[in-house]
């Protein structure tokens, strides 16, 4: 197990580096003039433009760009944002906290509630409530996340005015507000984007867990447990859920990057100051250093999620043969 873990970790690191290199190359080949993100609408003479291109490395050939990127990333330097004129690493660090908060709560609610509901619906496959749950979650899954967000804003923020429509906190909150008041304000701002992400994604773990549990319900050991008079609760959690959890582990590994990226559209709709909103802003203004820096962060998150899923799978299935 230890040798496999070391080898698998080395593979993840190598794939992260390869993905980062490919990302830099693809972004470098995109059409358009990145200099516009620096100078905006100002009209400059050709000599000044040439000087700015050299200063910002806009016209450097791809091998030079890749070399500078690899040297910089070893020092934690992801470049300078064209629009913000600040280090990309600093911008990502500022935006990472809100995204981790939103993403971690989304994963926690989606997978705990989703797995429980999936198991419940598998044990009652012909129940009207289970069928209604499947229909409702399928509807929310097929709707774009920004549509769900806009509907929630219209209902709860505009029509009923129960919750704030955007932002991380209230800018008019007094400076001397108590910790409880600040926490309550953050929770109120978090509810709508969190509800949007949960509604848009919870159908997947529900259906994944339901399918796996339905296949396990008919297994011989479940039939034997029922014949021995084992309680339905013990059958559900010990004999059905445990063998059916491995497909959900794989799904969790694929979704762990959500902790880093959040949801671009959801963060943008709710003006949530996270990495997703930063990616949307940088893409719109062609701020290449920010796009590359955020992309590298996502590549690393994907590989980390895959690695964690593999490790959890080995723990859940200790009899797996190492390759």
Long-range contacts (C-beta under 8 A, 24 or more apart in sequence): 1-314, 1-322, 3-322, 4-314, 4-322, 4-323, 5-311, 8-307, 8-310, 8-311, 9-307, 12-303, 12-304, 12-306, 12-307, 13-303, 15-303, 16-299, 16-300, 16-303, 19-296, 19-299, 19-302, 19-303, 20-69, 20-73, 20-295, 20-296, 20-299, 20-300, 21-66, 21-69, 21-70, 23-292, 23-295, 23-296, 23-299, 24-65, 24-66, 24-69, 24-292, 25-62, 25-66, 27-288, 27-291, 27-292, 27-295, 28-62, 28-65, 28-288, 29-62, 32-286, 33-58, 34-58, 34-82, 34-286, 34-287, 34-288, 36-286, 37-82, 37-83, 37-285, 37-286, 37-287, 37-288, 38-82, 38-83, 56-80, 56-82, 69-292, 73-296, 78-289, 78-292, 78-293, 78-296, 79-289, 79-292, 79-293, 80-289, 81-282, 81-287, 81-289, 81-290, 82-285, 82-286, 82-287, 82-288, 82-289, 82-290, 83-281, 83-282, 83-285, 83-287, 83-290, 84-287, 84-290, 88-289, 88-290, 88-292, 88-293, 89-293, 91-278, 91-290, 91-293, 92-275, 92-278, 92-293, 92-294, 92-297, 94-273, 95-273, 95-274, 95-275, 95-277, 95-278, 96-260, 96-274, 96-275, 98-168, 98-262, 98-272, 98-273, 98-274, 99-259, 99-260, 99-261, 99-262, 99-267, 99-272, 99-274, 99-275, 99-276, 100-259, 100-260, 101-190, 102-190, 102-193, 102-194, 102-197, 102-262, 102-266, 102-267, 102-272, 102-274, 103-258, 103-259, 103-260, 103-261, 103-262, 104-259, 105-190, 105-194, 106-194, 106-197, 106-198, 106-201, 106-258, 107-252, 107-255, 107-256, 107-258, 107-259, 109-194, 109-198, 109-202, 110-197, 110-198, 110-201, 110-202, 110-205, 110-255, 111-205, 111-248, 111-252, 113-198, 113-202, 114-202, 114-204, 114-205, 114-206, 114-209, 115-205, 115-206, 115-209, 115-241, 115-245, 115-248, 117-202, 117-206, 117-209, 118-205, 118-206, 118-207, 118-208, 118-209, 118-210, 118-212, 118-213, 119-209, 119-210, 119-213, 119-236, 119-237, 119-240, 119-241, 119-244, 121-206, 121-210, 122-209, 122-210, 122-211, 122-213, 122-214, 122-217, 122-240, 123-213, 123-217, 123-232, 123-236, 123-240, 125-214, 133-206, 134-206, 134-207, 134-210, 137-202, 137-203, 137-206, 137-207, 138-203, 140-199, 140-200, 140-202, 140-203, 141-200, 141-201, 141-202, 141-203, 141-204, 143-200, 144-200, 144-265, 145-196, 145-197, 145-200, 145-263, 145-265, 145-266, 146-265, 146-266, 146-268, 146-269, 148-196, 148-199, 148-200, 149-192, 149-193, 149-196, 149-265, 149-266, 149-269, 149-270, 150-269, 152-192, 152-195, 152-196, 153-192, 153-269, 153-270, 156-192, 157-192, 163-188, 163-189, 163-191, 163-192, 164-188, 164-189, 164-192, 165-192, 165-270, 166-269, 166-270, 166-271, 166-272, 167-270, 167-271, 167-272, 167-273, 168-272, 168-273, 192-270, 193-266, 193-267, 193-269, 193-270, 193-272, 196-263, 196-266, 196-269, 196-270, 197-262, 197-263, 197-266, 200-263, 200-266, 201-255, 204-251, 205-248, 205-251, 208-247, 208-248, 208-251, 209-244, 209-247, 209-248, 211-247, 212-244, 212-245, 212-246, 212-247, 212-248, 213-240, 213-241, 213-244, 215-244, 216-240, 216-243, 216-244, 219-243, 245-316, 246-313, 246-316, 246-317, 249-309, 249-312, 249-313, 249-316, 250-309, 250-313, 252-305, 252-309, 252-312, 253-305, 253-306, 253-307, 253-308, 253-309, 253-310, 253-312, 254-305, 254-306, 254-309, 255-305, 256-301, 256-304, 256-305, 256-308, 256-309, 257-298, 257-301, 257-302, 257-305, 259-301, 260-297, 260-298, 260-301, 261-298, 261-301
